[in-house]
Amino acid sequence: MKRVSFKMKLKPGMKQEYKKRHDEIWPELKVLIQSSGVSDYSIFLDEETNILFAVQKQGGTESSQDLGSTPIVQKWWAYMADIMETNPDNSPVTIPLEEVFYME
């Protein structure tokens, strides 16, 4: 199983709203992400910089960020666009991170 990580940026003052929206993640979005092989998915926030750090395991060939052609993901991106830095298509600006250490 492959682990993937990336970072995103939250707009200032949006921590509680971001957390609320993810606490209420749409069931159909969760099913889509899981059915693509993504599991053990966590997002952490560095409050000093508003940087979100995400890590997930991939059992398939796709990460959650590869599902952007699906209508439900596009709807989620539009829903989240007001509280995050986004690209013109509303997808979150994501920067892949290289793993430099891992201890099991």
N, CA, C and O atoms as CSV, one atom per row, in Angstrom:
chain,resi,resn,atom,element,x,y,z
A,1,MET,N,N,0.852,-1.176,0.000
A,1,MET,CA,C,0.000,0.000,0.000
A,1,MET,C,C,0.900,1.243,0.000
A,1,MET,O,O,1.840,1.340,0.789
A,2,LYS,N,N,0.609,2.154,-0.862
A,2,LYS,CA,C,1.389,3.376,-1.020
A,2,LYS,C,C,0.810,4.481,-0.133
A,2,LYS,O,O,-0.409,4.620,-0.027
A,3,ARG,N,N,1.683,5.261,0.500
A,3,ARG,CA,C,1.248,6.435,1.260
A,3,ARG,C,C,1.557,7.683,0.432
A,3,ARG,O,O,2.623,7.790,-0.173
A,4,VAL,N,N,0.623,8.609,0.415
A,4,VAL,CA,C,0.760,9.848,-0.337
A,4,VAL,C,C,0.462,11.007,0.596
A,4,VAL,O,O,-0.429,10.925,1.441
A,5,SER,N,N,1.212,12.084,0.436
A,5,SER,CA,C,0.911,13.276,1.232
A,5,SER,C,C,0.989,14.511,0.349
A,5,SER,O,O,1.690,14.538,-0.662
A,6,PHE,N,N,0.249,15.531,0.761
A,6,PHE,CA,C,0.238,16.794,0.035
A,6,PHE,C,C,-0.182,17.888,0.999
A,6,PHE,O,O,-0.715,17.621,2.076
A,7,LYS,N,N,0.069,19.127,0.590
A,7,LYS,CA,C,-0.366,20.245,1.422
A,7,LYS,C,C,-1.287,21.146,0.629
A,7,LYS,O,O,-1.230,21.212,-0.599
A,8,MET,N,N,-2.139,21.842,1.371
A,8,MET,CA,C,-3.099,22.794,0.832
A,8,MET,C,C,-3.072,24.015,1.754
A,8,MET,O,O,-2.393,24.003,2.780
A,9,LYS,N,N,-3.796,25.047,1.397
A,9,LYS,CA,C,-3.791,26.237,2.235
A,9,LYS,C,C,-5.221,26.666,2.553
A,9,LYS,O,O,-6.060,26.821,1.666
A,10,LEU,N,N,-5.467,26.850,3.840
A,10,LEU,CA,C,-6.757,27.302,4.343
A,10,LEU,C,C,-6.735,28.829,4.450
A,10,LEU,O,O,-5.715,29.412,4.818
A,11,LYS,N,N,-7.839,29.464,4.135
A,11,LYS,CA,C,-7.920,30.916,4.305
A,11,LYS,C,C,-7.963,31.242,5.797
A,11,LYS,O,O,-8.504,30.461,6.579
A,12,PRO,N,N,-7.403,32.383,6.203
A,12,PRO,CA,C,-7.370,32.755,7.629
A,12,PRO,C,C,-8.767,32.748,8.260
A,12,PRO,O,O,-9.748,33.180,7.654
A,13,GLY,N,N,-8.821,32.253,9.478
A,13,GLY,CA,C,-10.071,32.260,10.240
A,13,GLY,C,C,-11.063,31.182,9.854
A,13,GLY,O,O,-12.196,31.205,10.334
A,14,MET,N,N,-10.686,30.243,9.009
A,14,MET,CA,C,-11.626,29.244,8.495
A,14,MET,C,C,-11.473,27.859,9.125
A,14,MET,O,O,-12.079,26.899,8.649
A,15,LYS,N,N,-10.679,27.741,10.179
A,15,LYS,CA,C,-10.435,26.440,10.797
A,15,LYS,C,C,-11.736,25.751,11.212
A,15,LYS,O,O,-11.966,24.600,10.842
A,16,GLN,N,N,-12.572,26.423,11.960
A,16,GLN,CA,C,-13.795,25.794,12.470
A,16,GLN,C,C,-14.739,25.406,11.333
A,16,GLN,O,O,-15.364,24.347,11.382
A,17,GLU,N,N,-14.847,26.248,10.319
A,17,GLU,CA,C,-15.724,25.938,9.187
A,17,GLU,C,C,-15.178,24.744,8.402
A,17,GLU,O,O,-15.944,23.874,7.986
A,18,TYR,N,N,-13.871,24.699,8.200
A,18,TYR,CA,C,-13.249,23.573,7.509
A,18,TYR,C,C,-13.515,22.279,8.268
A,18,TYR,O,O,-13.905,21.270,7.680
A,19,LYS,N,N,-13.302,22.320,9.575
A,19,LYS,CA,C,-13.532,21.138,10.409
A,19,LYS,C,C,-15.004,20.724,10.357
A,19,LYS,O,O,-15.306,19.538,10.220
A,20,LYS,N,N,-15.908,21.674,10.463
A,20,LYS,CA,C,-17.347,21.383,10.421
A,20,LYS,C,C,-17.725,20.692,9.114
A,20,LYS,O,O,-18.432,19.685,9.120
A,21,ARG,N,N,-17.254,21.233,8.004
A,21,ARG,CA,C,-17.611,20.651,6.707
A,21,ARG,C,C,-17.068,19.227,6.569
A,21,ARG,O,O,-17.735,18.361,6.003
A,22,HIS,N,N,-15.873,18.985,7.077
A,22,HIS,CA,C,-15.317,17.641,6.993
A,22,HIS,C,C,-15.952,16.690,8.006
A,22,HIS,O,O,-16.037,15.490,7.746
A,23,ASP,N,N,-16.394,17.195,9.138
A,23,ASP,CA,C,-17.132,16.363,10.090
A,23,ASP,C,C,-18.449,15.892,9.477
A,23,ASP,O,O,-18.985,14.851,9.856
A,24,GLU,N,N,-18.958,16.668,8.531
A,24,GLU,CA,C,-20.230,16.366,7.868
A,24,GLU,C,C,-20.015,15.943,6.416
A,24,GLU,O,O,-20.872,16.183,5.565
A,25,ILE,N,N,-18.867,15.309,6.131
A,25,ILE,CA,C,-18.556,14.918,4.751
A,25,ILE,C,C,-19.724,14.144,4.148
A,25,ILE,O,O,-20.338,13.305,4.806
A,26,TRP,N,N,-20.011,14.436,2.914
A,26,TRP,CA,C,-21.137,13.800,2.249
A,26,TRP,C,C,-20.889,12.297,2.120
A,26,TRP,O,O,-19.812,11.887,1.688
A,27,PRO,N,N,-21.856,11.482,2.484
A,27,PRO,CA,C,-21.676,10.026,2.420
A,27,PRO,C,C,-21.254,9.532,1.033
A,27,PRO,O,O,-20.404,8.648,0.922
A,28,GLU,N,N,-21.844,10.099,-0.022
A,28,GLU,CA,C,-21.503,9.640,-1.370
A,28,GLU,C,C,-20.063,10.003,-1.750
A,28,GLU,O,O,-19.439,9.297,-2.543
A,29,LEU,N,N,-19.530,11.097,-1.190
A,29,LEU,CA,C,-18.137,11.460,-1.429
A,29,LEU,C,C,-17.215,10.491,-0.691
A,29,LEU,O,O,-16.208,10.040,-1.237
A,30,LYS,N,N,-17.563,10.182,0.531
A,30,LYS,CA,C,-16.769,9.221,1.309
A,30,LYS,C,C,-16.722,7.860,0.622
A,30,LYS,O,O,-15.661,7.239,0.553
A,31,VAL,N,N,-17.853,7.396,0.118
A,31,VAL,CA,C,-17.909,6.110,-0.592
A,31,VAL,C,C,-17.024,6.156,-1.840
A,31,VAL,O,O,-16.285,5.209,-2.109
A,32,LEU,N,N,-17.095,7.238,-2.595
A,32,LEU,CA,C,-16.275,7.374,-3.805
A,32,LEU,C,C,-14.789,7.309,-3.465
A,32,LEU,O,O,-14.034,6.584,-4.112
A,33,ILE,N,N,-14.372,8.060,-2.456
A,33,ILE,CA,C,-12.962,8.075,-2.063
A,33,ILE,C,C,-12.524,6.678,-1.635
A,33,ILE,O,O,-11.478,6.191,-2.066
A,34,GLN,N,N,-13.318,6.040,-0.795
A,34,GLN,CA,C,-12.966,4.700,-0.322
A,34,GLN,C,C,-12.954,3.680,-1.460
A,34,GLN,O,O,-12.084,2.810,-1.506
A,35,SER,N,N,-13.912,3.784,-2.371
A,35,SER,CA,C,-13.982,2.812,-3.472
A,35,SER,C,C,-12.840,2.981,-4.456
A,35,SER,O,O,-12.560,2.068,-5.233
A,36,SER,N,N,-12.169,4.133,-4.441
A,36,SER,CA,C,-11.005,4.336,-5.312
A,36,SER,C,C,-9.745,3.728,-4.709
A,36,SER,O,O,-8.691,3.718,-5.344
A,37,GLY,N,N,-9.854,3.217,-3.469
A,37,GLY,CA,C,-8.712,2.579,-2.820
A,37,GLY,C,C,-8.035,3.434,-1.774
A,37,GLY,O,O,-7.034,3.011,-1.196
A,38,VAL,N,N,-8.554,4.634,-1.508
A,38,VAL,CA,C,-7.966,5.517,-0.507
A,38,VAL,C,C,-8.480,5.117,0.871
A,38,VAL,O,O,-9.677,4.905,1.064
A,39,SER,N,N,-7.553,5.019,1.826
A,39,SER,CA,C,-7.914,4.711,3.209
A,39,SER,C,C,-6.969,5.446,4.146
A,39,SER,O,O,-6.002,6.073,3.712
A,40,ASP,N,N,-7.259,5.361,5.420
A,40,ASP,CA,C,-6.400,5.973,6.441
A,40,ASP,C,C,-6.030,7.407,6.043
A,40,ASP,O,O,-4.852,7.761,5.989
A,41,TYR,N,N,-7.043,8.217,5.769
A,41,TYR,CA,C,-6.893,9.571,5.234
A,41,TYR,C,C,-7.028,10.565,6.382
A,41,TYR,O,O,-8.064,10.620,7.046
A,42,SER,N,N,-5.983,11.342,6.611
A,42,SER,CA,C,-5.988,12.364,7.666
A,42,SER,C,C,-5.560,13.707,7.083
A,42,SER,O,O,-4.764,13.775,6.146
A,43,ILE,N,N,-6.107,14.768,7.659
A,43,ILE,CA,C,-5.691,16.128,7.316
A,43,ILE,C,C,-5.386,16.851,8.615
A,43,ILE,O,O,-6.193,16.852,9.544
A,44,PHE,N,N,-4.214,17.464,8.670
A,44,PHE,CA,C,-3.760,18.207,9.843
A,44,PHE,C,C,-3.624,19.670,9.466
A,44,PHE,O,O,-3.408,19.997,8.300
A,45,LEU,N,N,-3.751,20.555,10.455
A,45,LEU,CA,C,-3.629,21.994,10.232
A,45,LEU,C,C,-2.492,22.572,11.052
A,45,LEU,O,O,-2.405,22.339,12.257
A,46,ASP,N,N,-1.615,23.332,10.394
A,46,ASP,CA,C,-0.609,24.143,11.080
A,46,ASP,C,C,-1.235,25.532,11.223
A,46,ASP,O,O,-1.301,26.288,10.253
A,47,GLU,N,N,-1.691,25.865,12.424
A,47,GLU,CA,C,-2.426,27.118,12.631
A,47,GLU,C,C,-1.571,28.366,12.435
A,47,GLU,O,O,-2.106,29.441,12.161
A,48,GLU,N,N,-0.264,28.241,12.568
A,48,GLU,CA,C,0.608,29.403,12.353
A,48,GLU,C,C,0.642,29.828,10.895
A,48,GLU,O,O,0.763,31.015,10.592
A,49,THR,N,N,0.536,28.858,9.990
A,49,THR,CA,C,0.664,29.160,8.561
A,49,THR,C,C,-0.619,28.924,7.777
A,49,THR,O,O,-0.696,29.289,6.603
A,50,ASN,N,N,-1.629,28.320,8.402
A,50,ASN,CA,C,-2.870,27.894,7.739
A,50,ASN,C,C,-2.621,26.836,6.671
A,50,ASN,O,O,-3.421,26.668,5.750
A,51,ILE,N,N,-1.505,26.125,6.804
A,51,ILE,CA,C,-1.210,25.037,5.878
A,51,ILE,C,C,-1.899,23.766,6.367
A,51,ILE,O,O,-1.783,23.384,7.532
A,52,LEU,N,N,-2.611,23.126,5.456
A,52,LEU,CA,C,-3.225,21.833,5.699
A,52,LEU,C,C,-2.278,20.765,5.163
A,52,LEU,O,O,-1.786,20.870,4.039
A,53,PHE,N,N,-2.031,19.755,5.957
A,53,PHE,CA,C,-1.160,18.652,5.572
A,53,PHE,C,C,-2.006,17.394,5.523
A,53,PHE,O,O,-2.585,16.995,6.534
A,54,ALA,N,N,-2.083,16.772,4.369
A,54,ALA,CA,C,-2.910,15.575,4.195
A,54,ALA,C,C,-2.034,14.369,3.927
A,54,ALA,O,O,-1.014,14.465,3.246
A,55,VAL,N,N,-2.437,13.242,4.464
A,55,VAL,CA,C,-1.758,11.976,4.213
A,55,VAL,C,C,-2.820,10.895,4.067
A,55,VAL,O,O,-3.811,10.879,4.797
A,56,GLN,N,N,-2.601,9.994,3.118
A,56,GLN,CA,C,-3.567,8.935,2.861
A,56,GLN,C,C,-2.839,7.709,2.319
A,56,GLN,O,O,-1.761,7.806,1.733
A,57,LYS,N,N,-3.452,6.575,2.531
A,57,LYS,CA,C,-2.944,5.340,1.943
A,57,LYS,C,C,-3.745,5.062,0.680
A,57,LYS,O,O,-4.951,5.300,0.620
A,58,GLN,N,N,-3.040,4.552,-0.329
A,58,GLN,CA,C,-3.673,4.229,-1.597
A,58,GLN,C,C,-3.524,2.749,-1.886
A,58,GLN,O,O,-2.411,2.240,-2.020
A,59,GLY,N,N,-4.646,2.067,-1.981
A,59,GLY,CA,C,-4.627,0.664,-2.361
A,59,GLY,C,C,-4.740,0.494,-3.862
A,59,GLY,O,O,-4.406,-0.559,-4.405
A,60,GLY,N,N,-5.211,1.533,-4.529
A,60,GLY,CA,C,-5.336,1.510,-5.984
A,60,GLY,C,C,-4.306,2.424,-6.612
A,60,GLY,O,O,-3.228,2.637,-6.058
A,61,THR,N,N,-4.638,2.956,-7.756
A,61,THR,CA,C,-3.704,3.817,-8.477
A,61,THR,C,C,-4.026,5.301,-8.313
A,61,THR,O,O,-3.278,6.153,-8.795
A,62,GLU,N,N,-5.132,5.619,-7.636
A,62,GLU,CA,C,-5.564,7.009,-7.527
A,62,GLU,C,C,-5.513,7.515,-6.089
A,62,GLU,O,O,-5.738,6.770,-5.135
A,63,SER,N,N,-5.209,8.811,-5.967
A,63,SER,CA,C,-5.371,9.480,-4.678
A,63,SER,C,C,-6.710,10.213,-4.734
A,63,SER,O,O,-7.362,10.250,-5.777
A,64,SER,N,N,-7.104,10.782,-3.629
A,64,SER,CA,C,-8.354,11.548,-3.613
A,64,SER,C,C,-8.277,12.724,-4.578
A,64,SER,O,O,-9.305,13.188,-5.071
A,65,GLN,N,N,-7.082,13.204,-4.850
A,65,GLN,CA,C,-6.906,14.344,-5.735
A,65,GLN,C,C,-7.027,13.978,-7.206
A,65,GLN,O,O,-7.037,14.862,-8.063
A,66,ASP,N,N,-7.119,12.690,-7.512
A,66,ASP,CA,C,-7.268,12.232,-8.894
A,66,ASP,C,C,-8.726,12.016,-9.288
A,66,ASP,O,O,-9.001,11.549,-10.394
A,67,LEU,N,N,-9.651,12.344,-8.414
A,67,LEU,CA,C,-11.071,12.073,-8.659
A,67,LEU,C,C,-11.830,13.304,-9.166
A,67,LEU,O,O,-13.061,13.323,-9.157
A,68,GLY,N,N,-11.108,14.313,-9.600
A,68,GLY,CA,C,-11.714,15.588,-9.970
A,68,GLY,C,C,-12.639,15.580,-11.160
A,68,GLY,O,O,-13.359,16.556,-11.370
A,69,SER,N,N,-12.655,14.529,-11.944
A,69,SER,CA,C,-13.563,14.488,-13.089
A,69,SER,C,C,-14.965,14.035,-12.699
A,69,SER,O,O,-15.879,14.070,-13.522
A,70,THR,N,N,-15.140,13.610,-11.450
A,70,THR,CA,C,-16.455,13.145,-11.015
A,70,THR,C,C,-17.317,14.322,-10.547
A,70,THR,O,O,-16.806,15.252,-9.923
A,71,PRO,N,N,-18.600,14.288,-10.841
A,71,PRO,CA,C,-19.478,15.394,-10.454
A,71,PRO,C,C,-19.500,15.667,-8.952
A,71,PRO,O,O,-19.555,16.827,-8.543
A,72,ILE,N,N,-19.459,14.619,-8.120
A,72,ILE,CA,C,-19.534,14.838,-6.674
A,72,ILE,C,C,-18.286,15.550,-6.165
A,72,ILE,O,O,-18.379,16.393,-5.273
A,73,VAL,N,N,-17.123,15.223,-6.718
A,73,VAL,CA,C,-15.890,15.906,-6.301
A,73,VAL,C,C,-15.914,17.351,-6.783
A,73,VAL,O,O,-15.502,18.247,-6.047
A,74,GLN,N,N,-16.380,17.593,-7.986
A,74,GLN,CA,C,-16.481,18.963,-8.480
A,74,GLN,C,C,-17.432,19.787,-7.617
A,74,GLN,O,O,-17.182,20.964,-7.356
A,75,LYS,N,N,-18.513,19.167,-7.180
A,75,LYS,CA,C,-19.464,19.846,-6.286
A,75,LYS,C,C,-18.806,20.142,-4.934
A,75,LYS,O,O,-18.995,21.223,-4.377
A,76,TRP,N,N,-18.031,19.179,-4.404
A,76,TRP,CA,C,-17.321,19.379,-3.134
A,76,TRP,C,C,-16.314,20.513,-3.265
A,76,TRP,O,O,-16.218,21.364,-2.381
A,77,TRP,N,N,-15.562,20.528,-4.365
A,77,TRP,CA,C,-14.586,21.604,-4.574
A,77,TRP,C,C,-15.273,22.964,-4.580
A,77,TRP,O,O,-14.779,23.908,-3.964
A,78,ALA,N,N,-16.392,23.072,-5.261
A,78,ALA,CA,C,-17.124,24.348,-5.292
A,78,ALA,C,C,-17.598,24.725,-3.888
A,78,ALA,O,O,-17.567,25.897,-3.515
A,79,TYR,N,N,-18.029,23.742,-3.120
A,79,TYR,CA,C,-18.490,23.949,-1.746
A,79,TYR,C,C,-17.361,24.448,-0.847
A,79,TYR,O,O,-17.595,25.252,0.055
A,80,MET,N,N,-16.147,23.978,-1.088
A,80,MET,CA,C,-15.004,24.333,-0.248
A,80,MET,C,C,-14.237,25.561,-0.744
A,80,MET,O,O,-13.384,26.077,-0.022
A,81,ALA,N,N,-14.515,26.031,-1.936
A,81,ALA,CA,C,-13.711,27.091,-2.572
A,81,ALA,C,C,-13.676,28.399,-1.791
A,81,ALA,O,O,-12.707,29.151,-1.899
A,82,ASP,N,N,-14.699,28.681,-1.017
A,82,ASP,CA,C,-14.720,29.961,-0.291
A,82,ASP,C,C,-13.815,29.963,0.939
A,82,ASP,O,O,-13.581,31.020,1.524
A,83,ILE,N,N,-13.303,28.803,1.341
A,83,ILE,CA,C,-12.487,28.767,2.562
A,83,ILE,C,C,-11.055,28.274,2.336
A,83,ILE,O,O,-10.275,28.169,3.282
A,84,MET,N,N,-10.711,27.968,1.068
A,84,MET,CA,C,-9.376,27.450,0.753
A,84,MET,C,C,-8.804,28.162,-0.465
A,84,MET,O,O,-9.533,28.776,-1.245
A,85,GLU,N,N,-7.497,28.069,-0.612
A,85,GLU,CA,C,-6.888,28.524,-1.860
A,85,GLU,C,C,-7.205,27.495,-2.938
A,85,GLU,O,O,-6.996,26.297,-2.744
A,86,THR,N,N,-7.711,27.971,-4.077
A,86,THR,CA,C,-8.135,27.059,-5.133
A,86,THR,C,C,-7.580,27.481,-6.493
A,86,THR,O,O,-7.142,28.614,-6.693
A,87,ASN,N,N,-7.618,26.528,-7.409
A,87,ASN,CA,C,-7.299,26.767,-8.816
A,87,ASN,C,C,-8.547,27.312,-9.508
A,87,ASN,O,O,-9.624,27.317,-8.911
A,88,PRO,N,N,-8.422,27.772,-10.761
A,88,PRO,CA,C,-9.595,28.300,-11.473
A,88,PRO,C,C,-10.775,27.326,-11.574
A,88,PRO,O,O,-11.917,27.768,-11.692
A,89,ASP,N,N,-10.523,26.005,-11.531
A,89,ASP,CA,C,-11.615,25.029,-11.604
A,89,ASP,C,C,-12.175,24.669,-10.222
A,89,ASP,O,O,-12.931,23.707,-10.092
A,90,ASN,N,N,-11.806,25.436,-9.194
A,90,ASN,CA,C,-12.217,25.243,-7.797
A,90,ASN,C,C,-11.479,24.111,-7.095
A,90,ASN,O,O,-11.684,23.913,-5.897
A,91,SER,N,N,-10.637,23.367,-7.783
A,91,SER,CA,C,-9.861,22.326,-7.102
A,91,SER,C,C,-8.909,23.005,-6.125
A,91,SER,O,O,-8.412,24.097,-6.403
A,92,PRO,N,N,-8.653,22.375,-4.991
A,92,PRO,CA,C,-7.725,22.988,-4.053
A,92,PRO,C,C,-6.319,23.017,-4.642
A,92,PRO,O,O,-5.903,22.088,-5.334
A,93,VAL,N,N,-5.600,24.090,-4.358
A,93,VAL,CA,C,-4.196,24.130,-4.735
A,93,VAL,C,C,-3.500,23.101,-3.855
A,93,VAL,O,O,-3.472,23.243,-2.632
A,94,THR,N,N,-2.948,22.078,-4.464
A,94,THR,CA,C,-2.264,21.025,-3.712
A,94,THR,C,C,-0.818,20.924,-4.170
A,94,THR,O,O,-0.506,21.042,-5.355
A,95,ILE,N,N,0.039,20.707,-3.209
A,95,ILE,CA,C,1.459,20.544,-3.481
A,95,ILE,C,C,1.875,19.182,-2.934
A,95,ILE,O,O,1.848,18.966,-1.722
A,96,PRO,N,N,2.262,18.261,-3.823
A,96,PRO,CA,C,2.697,16.952,-3.356
A,96,PRO,C,C,3.943,17.085,-2.479
A,96,PRO,O,O,4.786,17.953,-2.703
A,97,LEU,N,N,4.042,16.222,-1.493
A,97,LEU,CA,C,5.192,16.234,-0.593
A,97,LEU,C,C,5.965,14.925,-0.730
A,97,LEU,O,O,5.384,13.848,-0.859
A,98,GLU,N,N,7.268,15.047,-0.698
A,98,GLU,CA,C,8.144,13.880,-0.801
A,98,GLU,C,C,8.392,13.302,0.573
A,98,GLU,O,O,8.725,14.027,1.511
A,99,GLU,N,N,8.229,12.001,0.694
A,99,GLU,CA,C,8.546,11.345,1.955
A,99,GLU,C,C,10.061,11.249,2.094
A,99,GLU,O,O,10.741,10.744,1.201
A,100,VAL,N,N,10.583,11.735,3.213
A,100,VAL,CA,C,12.022,11.667,3.464
A,100,VAL,C,C,12.362,10.801,4.673
A,100,VAL,O,O,13.533,10.541,4.945
A,101,PHE,N,N,11.337,10.357,5.395
A,101,PHE,CA,C,11.554,9.460,6.536
A,101,PHE,C,C,10.251,8.747,6.829
A,101,PHE,O,O,9.172,9.334,6.744
A,102,TYR,N,N,10.364,7.463,7.178
A,102,TYR,CA,C,9.198,6.694,7.611
A,102,TYR,C,C,9.670,5.644,8.596
A,102,TYR,O,O,10.667,4.961,8.362
A,103,MET,N,N,8.956,5.519,9.688
A,103,MET,CA,C,9.242,4.486,10.669
A,103,MET,C,C,7.962,3.742,10.959
A,103,MET,O,O,6.964,4.350,11.346
A,104,GLU,N,N,7.976,2.455,10.781
A,104,GLU,CA,C,6.767,1.655,11.009
A,104,GLU,C,C,6.749,1.142,12.423
A,104,GLU,O,O,5.812,0.446,12.816
